[in-house]
Amino acid sequence: MRRGEFVSLLGPSGCGKSTALRLIAGLNAPTAGVVRVSHRGNELRAGHSIGFVFQEPTLMPWTSVRENVRLPLKLGHMPTSEANTRIDEALAQVGLADFVDAFPRELSGGMKMRVSLARALVTDPDILLMDEPFAAVDEITRFRLNNDLLTLWRELRKTVIFVTHWSSNPSICRSGSSS
């Protein structure tokens, strides 16, 4: 893949799509061979400069949207003032600027996925890995999220690898389209 591309991995359950993302992110080690991610002419360690959006939003229910998005910055020991600026920008990018103080239980499924996306974007990764992020939302929400993701991709020019499930339902198969 080249920098800034949007690539979809499409296939049936169990064919290795999610495993491929986990290998790229450095969450799993390959049983053979090497996974290399190139960035600005330099090779990165696995997991570096990568944002990951999982199938489930994996939000901490006891804390606000702002604090859920803050998590990777807190783990990276980013100063609070810089973190707050980044959090505000990431939430604005996904259309949740008005929900910073809301708790996950107060959000719809689509809004929870947006929080998860903001949490992945807040570190300004070069590569965004997305593992069937819209599988658990209704079809109308999925189409809206797909369109919003493509708009965001065009604006930010991130490299995106989007995993989606092979289905005989054409609307599901289009969920990872980059057209």
N, C-alpha and C positions, 0 to 999 in steps of 0.2 A: 504494500500500500504506500501511497505517497502522502505526504503531509497535507492535511486539510480535506482528505477524502471522507466520504460517508459510505461505508461498506456494510452490507447486511449479510449475515450468515443465516441461511434458511435450511431447515432440515427437520426430520422426524425426531421424536423423543429418543434419547439414548445414543445419538450419533456423534456426540462429542462437542457440540456447540458451546455449551457452558464450560466444559473442561478447557476448551481452547482459550476462552476469556480468562479463566483462572490461571492458566499457564502464562499468558501475556502479562497479567497483573502481578505475577510472582506469588500467588496464593497457593499454588500447587507446583511441585517440582516435576519436570519431565522424567519419565522412566528411562528414556534414552534421548540423546541429542541435546541441543541447546536452544533456548529461546532468546533471540536478540531483538532489542528494541533500540532503534537509532533515533537520535534527537540532536538537532543542530550540529551534525557531523561528529558527535561524540556518542559513545555507547553508554547507555544507562544501566544501572542495576535494575533487575526486575522490580516492578512496583513503584518505580520512581516516576514522577510527572504523569501519573495516571489517575483518572477519576473512575469510579466504578458505581454503577447503578444496578442494584440487584432486582430480582423478580418481586420481592416484597420490599416495602419502603424501609423496614427495620428502624423505625423511629423509637426514641425513648419516650414512653407514654407519660412519664412524670415531669417532663420539662417542655418548655415552649418551643415553637418553631425556630426562633432565634437561637436558642441553645442547642437544638438539634443540628442546625447548620454550623454552629460554632465548633462542634466536636473535633473535626480534623485540624482546625487551627489551634485549638487548645492542646491537642496532642503534639502539635509542632511547636508549642510554646511561643506562638505569635503574640506580640503585645496587643492589649485590649483595644486600643484606639484603631490600629490598623485592621484588626479582626472585625471590629464593628463596621468599618467602611466596606470591607469585602463582603460581609454578611448582607448588608443593605443592598449592595450591587447585585449579588447573586439572587436574592429574593425578588428584586425588581425584574431581573432577567427572566424569571419564571412566572411573573405575574402574581406574586404573593407579598408585595410590599405592605399591604394592609393587614397582614395576618401574623406579624412578627411575635405577638404575645399570645397567639392561640395555642392550644394544646392539641396533640394528634387526635384525641377523641372528638374534637370539634370540627374536624376536617373531613371532606369527602375523600373517596379513594383516589380520585385524580389529583386532589390537592396534596395528599400525602406523597404521591409520586413526584410532584413538583418540588416538595421539600427535599426529598431524596436526591433529585436532580440538582437542586441548589447546593446541597451538601457536597456533591461531587464537583460542582463548578467552582465553589468558593476557594479552592486551592489553586485555581487557574491552571488545570492540567493541560498538557498538550494533546493527550489521548483520552477519550471518553469511551469506556466500555459499558455497554448496556445489555443486560441479560434478561430478555423478555420483560421489560419494565412495565408494559401496559397490558399484560396478560390478565390481570385480576380486575380490570375495570370494564364497564359496559362499552358496547360498540360505539356509541356516540362520543363518550369521553375519550376512547382510544383514538378515534379520528381527529378530535380536537388536539389531543396531546401529540399525535404524529405531526400534524401541521405546525403546531407550536415548536416542536423539536426541530423540524426542518428550517423554520424561520430563524431560530436561535443558532443553528449550525451555520446558516448562510451569514449571519452577523458576526459570529465569533470565529469562524473558520477553524474549529477544532477538528482533529481527526476522530471520527466516530466509528466504532465497530458495534453494530446493533444485531443482537441475536433475536430471532423470532422463530416460532414453531411452524413447521410445515402443516398445512391444514387443507382439507378439500373445500373449505369456505374461502372464497376469493378475498373477502374483506379482511380476513385475518392475515392472509399471505401478503397483502399490500402493506401491512403495518410497518414493515421495515424498508419500504421503498424510498429511494433517494431522488426520485424524479420530481 
